[in-house]
Structure formats: structure tokens, C-alpha cells
Amino acid sequence: MFFFLVPMVTMLSLSLQTCNQVTLACHLTWSWSNFPDQIRQYHSQFANSLVYGSLATAIDLAVSYPLAYWIAFYGGRRKNFFLLMLLLPFFVSFVIRTLTWSFILADQGLVLGTLKRIHLLPGSFHVLASGTAVVAGIAYNYLPFTALPLYVALERIDRRVVEAAGDLYASRIAVFTRVILPLTIPGIFASFLLTFVPAIGDYVNAAILGGTNNYMIGNVIQDSFLVYSNYSAASALSAILMAVALIGIFAYARVLGGRTIEEYI
């Protein structure tokens, strides 16, 4: 709790201060206007973060749910092996994985270069320095954050409940939509939070894959802290992101956190 509260209080305090970008001296002036000013100035980067984070999270959910479902219900004794295979690429550094994607998606790289040489794509086609590349990079890098909570939720389902639905002549589609899917709603929501919250604050994928026209709010925060030494603005932006994350967490705890498995049937 100490290591959570102290940085958060420091960040909130800096967001209400006025800082000299030359001497780096900061004074508490209760500048509440920092928050609307930053939103007004960087609304396009906020929009990019929300759109890219939402798209990447939706892609991860669409990819991870069938994968986690298959491992949980049909993985058998090799479940741990399949989970290891899922996580194995992520043992490599986050930055190295993203740089590798920049080589793969390069205009004359392994994928696009090959498709252009066999005339399946026009020579002017490109993916890098676009929102598509940023979304793809985020979705790839945060896939385990989505897959693992979904797997845990699916694995915890009592198989007797599923068998009982089949004994009552429910079709496979009905079993999934009326039994399995409702029971995994907490896992879906947890996966959404664990993916969406860090995705909207990501700056590595936007910097490497997106170029300057696809900056996210994380890039603005990084530049404000490390390049311009504008600590109050960077802290205000960070506080806004923190508020978005906390709202989601409190909503999860309030709506789904205390419910029992019988309430979803």
C-alpha cells in the first residue's frame, strides 16, 4: 500500500503545482486548470489512445476467447504445455518484440516485401507509420493479459453444470450462450481491464510503429517528463489516465467482484 500511495500522492501533488522548466523548481499553486487545459491541448492523443486501446482489446478478446476455451475444455493433460507455448514469445523483451514487428511490417520487409514482389500488393502499400500498425502491435504485446484471465475463468467452470445442461437436451450453442458465456463474464471483464488500462497508456508501440502522426497520450507524458521537463502537465495527464483506470476497477468490484457463480446461471 505504501508503494502505491506515495507515488500516487506525489503525482497528484505535482499535477496541482506550477513548475519552472529551467530550474525544475515546483510550487504548489492548486492549479486545477491543468486538467482541462491538458485535455483541451491533447484531445487528439487522448482520442488515439482510447480508439487504439479499444480496438486492440477487442481484437485480443476475439482471438483469446476461442484459444482459452479450447485449452480449458480440450487441452487435456497438455494444458500447461499449451499455456507455455502461448506465453513463450513474451519471455522476450517488450521493446525487442515491437522492434521485430517494425522489421516484419516494413515496406520491403518479410511480409509486405514478399507480397509486393509477387504482385499481390501495390508497391505503394504500407502499414508502418499508421494506426493499423499501432493497433496490431498493442494487440500482440498485450495478448497474454487477455488470454490468461479468460483461461482461469473457463477452467473454474464446474464441468457438472455443463454436463447437466447437455442432459437437459440443450444444444452446444445453447450450452455455450446460456451457461459457459455467462459464467465467464467476470473473466471477460477482468481481461478487458487488464488489457485496456495498460494499452491506453502505451507509448512504445506508437513511437516505433506509428510515427509522429499516431502519437498516444503515453508519448505525450513521456515527452513532457523527459524532454520538456513539464512535470505538472505530465502529472495531470497521468492523473487523468489513473482516474480512468480506477473507475474501471471500482466498476468491476461493484458490479462483478462480489457475485457468486450461481448468480450467473
Residue pairs with C-beta under 8 A, 6 or more apart in sequence:
8 242
11 235
11 238
11 239
11 242
12 235
12 239
13 28
13 235
14 26
14 231
14 232
14 234
14 235
15 34
15 35
15 232
15 235
15 236
15 238
15 239
16 28
16 29
16 30
16 31
16 32
16 34
16 232
17 26
17 27
17 28
17 29
17 31
17 231
17 232
17 235
18 26
18 27
18 29
18 31
18 232
19 25
19 26
19 27
19 229
19 230
19 231
19 232
20 26
21 228
21 229
21 230
24 229
24 231
26 231
26 232
31 232
34 232
34 233
34 236
35 236
35 239
35 240
37 236
38 233
38 236
38 237
38 240
39 46
39 240
42 217
42 220
42 237
45 215
45 216
45 217
45 219
45 220
46 217
48 131
48 206
48 214
48 215
48 216
48 217
49 200
49 201
49 216
49 217
49 218
50 200
51 131
52 131
52 134
52 135
52 138
52 199
52 200
52 206
52 214
52 216
53 138
53 196
53 199
53 200
53 202
54 196
55 135
55 139
56 135
56 138
56 139
56 142
56 195
56 199
57 142
57 146
57 192
57 195
57 196
57 199
59 135
59 139
60 139
60 142
60 143
60 145
60 146
60 147
60 191
60 195
61 146
61 150
61 188
61 191
61 192
61 195
63 139
63 143
63 146
64 143
64 146
64 147
64 150
64 191
65 150
65 188
67 86
67 147
68 147
68 148
68 150
68 151
68 154
69 150
69 154
69 180
71 79
71 82
71 83
71 86
71 151
72 79
72 151
72 154
72 155
72 157
73 154
75 82
83 148
83 151
86 143
86 144
86 147
87 144
89 97
90 97
90 141
90 143
90 144
94 141
94 204
95 204
95 208
97 140
97 141
98 137
98 141
98 204
98 205
98 208
98 209
99 208
101 133
101 136
101 137
101 140
101 208
101 209
102 128
102 208
102 209
103 109
103 110
104 110
104 111
105 111
105 112
105 127
105 128
105 133
105 136
105 209
106 112
106 113
106 128
107 113
107 116
107 125
107 126
107 128
108 116
112 121
112 125
112 126
112 127
115 121
116 122
116 123
116 125
127 133
127 136
128 209
128 211
129 209
129 210
129 211
129 213
129 214
130 210
130 211
130 214
131 210
131 214
133 209
133 210
133 214
134 205
134 206
134 209
134 210
134 214
134 216
136 209
137 205
137 208
137 209
138 199
138 202
138 205
141 202
141 205
142 195
142 198
142 199
145 191
145 194
145 195
145 198
146 191
146 192
146 194
146 195
147 191
149 187
149 190
149 191
149 194
150 184
150 187
150 188
150 191
152 187
153 183
153 184
153 186
153 187
153 188
153 190
154 180
154 184
154 187
157 180
157 183
157 184
158 261
161 179
161 183
161 265
162 175
162 179
162 180
165 174
165 175
165 178
165 179
166 175
170 178
170 179
179 265
182 264
182 265
183 261
183 264
183 265
185 256
185 264
186 256
186 257
186 259
189 252
189 255
189 256
190 252
193 245
193 248
193 249
193 252
196 248
197 244
197 245
197 248
200 216
200 217
200 218
200 241
200 244
201 216
201 217
201 218
201 221
201 241
202 216
202 218
203 216
203 218
203 219
203 221
203 222
206 214
206 215
206 216
206 218
206 219
207 215
207 219
210 216
217 237
217 241
220 234
220 237
221 234
221 237
221 238
221 241
224 230
224 231
224 233
224 234
224 237
225 231
225 234
